[in-house]
Amino acid sequence: MKRLLVLPLICLLFLIPITGCPEQEEASVHMAVEFVDHAASAHIARSQGWFEAEGLNITAFDNYITGMALATALGRGDINAAYVCLIPAITVYANGNVPLKVVCGTHTYGYGLLVDPDKIKTVKDLENPGIRLGCPREGSPPDALLHKMIDKYQLDEDEMLSKVQRMPPPNVLLALKLGQLDAGFCCEQFPTMGEELGFKELLGAKDLWPGMQGSVLIVTDDLIREYPETVKKLVKVTEQGIQYIHEHPEEAATIAAGELTVAGKEVLPLKIGEIAAEFEITPEVILRSLKTKMECTTAVDPKIVQEEINYLAKLGYIKNSFNAADILDLSFLEAQ
């Protein structure tokens, strides 16, 4: 009887696969980017098929008109990875309790103040009666630079803020073109596009905030905890995109310009899109933007991140300051 029982058990052992533990299923990555060339490395990676080559399952690649809009989507839990300006990431982390980490950078700087050169020759001219100033909403990187400018040049804060009309970067450029503004802060690629239209960049981010961290790659804590290999691949692909910008700048600019042109049709409201169609995002504009208005790098300086956190707290845009280490996980970058 014992022999009869043992034989079926032996047969069952041969039926059990001996492949070891099953591999972890690849995470579904719902990616988001801003409608600016800050995310050029992501656009290049997508165009070149590097996400797929790494086995990443990118289920969405959504464009948002501003970093603040993207941050709102992060707060809703719609996104688990994003290329976004650091300042909105800090804001949604501090105020929205969104569990996220900065895992690498994409660039420093990347913001500027465009002016009508016939009306504004110096920063002090911004205080002149009748000058109209555009800027994205409070808590955005251009708004932080607006306050930096007020501090550095000892401008009348109440007077300057009373001039400000709040609008997204594409609208700032459009309003300048239509003569509805005399000056405006906005994110690249819009300052470079404005220069093509005859406006002057009076100040850049480097003039107002040396070392300013621009955009970063952020991921949710869940993605790090459950799929660390996925995060490692995202950082690797970002590094590839940055390297491509440095080694093949003309090709990189052509790719980014093409991707942004397509994205613009999806992101801009229909009426604005029709008027803004003449603002062609050319490879030449993107090339100059990437090479002269930003420093493309995956490196992140924790001291600068702490500066940005502290400044947002000083302005009252986040409830309290906190340690930069709380929002940083640069271990994936160091592992590259």
KANORZI-V973987 format. One record per pair of residues at least 12 apart in sequence whose ideal C-beta (glycine too) atoms are under 6 Angstrom apart, sorted by sequence separation. I is the first residue (numbers start at 0). J is the second residue. D is the distance in whole Angstrom. If there is no record, write none. Layout:
I_J_D, I_J_D
This chain:
69_81_6, 171_183_4, 218_230_5, 308_320_6, 69_83_5, 171_185_5, 308_323_6, 66_83_5, 70_87_4, 74_91_5, 168_185_4, 172_189_5, 66_84_4, 73_91_5, 168_186_5, 305_323_4, 304_323_4, 67_87_5, 260_280_5, 66_87_4, 70_91_4, 74_95_4, 168_189_5, 172_193_5, 216_237_5, 259_280_5, 301_323_5, 74_97_6, 82_105_6, 175_198_6, 73_97_5, 256_280_5, 256_281_6, 256_282_5, 28_55_6, 30_57_5, 34_62_5, 25_54_6, 27_56_5, 28_57_5, 29_58_6, 134_163_5, 136_165_5, 253_282_4, 256_285_5, 29_59_5, 30_60_5, 31_61_5, 32_62_6, 33_63_6, 34_64_5, 110_140_6, 122_152_5, 132_162_5, 252_282_4, 255_285_5, 25_56_5, 27_58_5, 110_141_5, 132_163_5, 133_164_5, 135_167_6, 33_66_5, 133_166_6, 252_285_4, 110_144_6, 252_286_4, 297_332_6, 33_69_6, 31_69_5, 133_171_4, 248_286_6, 145_184_6, 41_82_5, 133_174_6, 141_184_4, 38_82_4, 141_185_6, 244_289_6, 31_78_5, 133_180_5, 90_138_5, 29_78_5, 131_180_5, 29_79_5, 30_80_5, 31_81_4, 32_82_5, 131_181_5, 132_182_5, 133_183_3, 134_184_4, 130_181_5, 244_295_5, 28_80_5, 86_140_5, 241_295_5, 84_140_5, 241_297_6, 86_143_6, 148_207_6, 238_297_5, 147_207_4, 237_297_6, 147_208_6, 118_181_5, 119_182_6, 144_207_5, 40_105_6, 115_181_5, 114_182_4, 67_136_6, 65_135_6, 113_183_5, 37_109_6, 67_139_6, 112_184_5, 110_186_5, 113_190_5, 109_187_5, 111_190_4, 113_193_4, 116_199_4, 113_198_5, 114_199_6, 192_278_6, 113_200_6, 114_201_5, 111_200_4, 112_201_5, 112_202_4, 212_303_5, 111_203_5, 192_284_6, 191_284_5, 210_303_5, 110_204_4, 108_204_4, 188_284_6, 191_287_5, 108_205_5, 188_285_6, 191_288_4, 234_331_4, 238_335_6, 234_332_6, 188_288_5, 231_331_5, 187_288_5, 230_331_5, 65_167_5, 173_275_6, 64_167_5, 108_211_6, 107_211_6, 109_213_4, 107_212_6, 108_213_6, 187_292_5, 107_213_5, 106_213_4, 106_214_6, 105_214_5, 104_215_5, 103_216_5, 101_215_5, 102_216_5, 101_217_5, 102_218_6, 99_217_5, 99_219_5, 98_220_4, 85_212_5, 88_217_5, 84_214_5, 85_215_5, 103_234_5, 82_214_6, 102_234_6, 82_216_6, 103_237_6, 81_217_5, 80_218_5, 79_219_5, 79_222_5, 35_186_5, 36_187_6, 36_188_5, 146_314_6, 37_213_6, 37_214_4, 55_232_6, 138_316_4, 53_232_4, 53_236_6, 109_293_4, 108_293_5, 49_236_5, 106_293_4, 107_294_5, 106_295_5, 49_239_6, 44_236_5, 104_297_5, 103_297_4, 104_298_6, 104_299_4, 44_240_5, 40_237_5, 43_240_5, 26_226_4, 40_240_3, 43_243_5, 62_262_4, 40_241_5, 64_266_5, 26_229_4, 62_266_5, 43_251_6, 46_254_5, 43_254_5, 42_255_5, 39_255_4, 42_258_4, 36_255_5, 89_308_6, 89_311_6, 94_317_6, 93_317_4, 101_326_6, 101_327_5, 102_328_6, 90_317_6, 34_262_6, 100_328_4, 102_331_5, 103_332_5, 34_266_5, 92_326_5, 36_285_5, 36_288_5
